[in-house]
Amino acid sequence: MSNWVEPRHIYSSGMTRPLIAAALFTLLATSPAVAADDPTRIVVPYGDLDLHSTAGQAELNARLVNAASTLCRPAWMRTTPDSEFTAHYREVIFHACVGRVTNRALDRMEDSGQAGTVALH
């Protein structure tokens, strides 16, 4: 007689399928609620700024970075990290995202040539 358990006995429990179904249902039911809190697009007005001055450019940059910071911090990043590595990893992802979103917005402004607003997404 062997000490090994037959593989078919491990998964033959009558509770396995209901537990998997409950886990999937919970995952699918909570995902839209979490995603609904996160904006996917923010419109930044800049028609009131003098972009030929240093102060106007600094204000535009501050507005874009503020909007990008909101877009780049989804709900899962607002939870408490479980380790120092996770905290550092989130910070790196956050700063890269803010830089990328801000640069895309500036490129979009440059390409459009029209003043007023720019959408970040």
Secondary structure as GFF3:
##gff-version 3
##sequence-region A 1 121
A	DSSP	alpha_helix	7	10	.	.	.	ID=ss1
A	DSSP	alpha_helix	16	36	.	.	.	ID=ss2
A	DSSP	beta_strand	42	45	.	.	.	ID=ss3
A	DSSP	alpha_helix	54	71	.	.	.	ID=ss4
A	DSSP	three_ten_helix	75	77	.	.	.	ID=ss5
A	DSSP	alpha_helix	84	112	.	.	.	ID=ss6
A	DSSP	beta_strand	117	120	.	.	.	ID=ss7
###
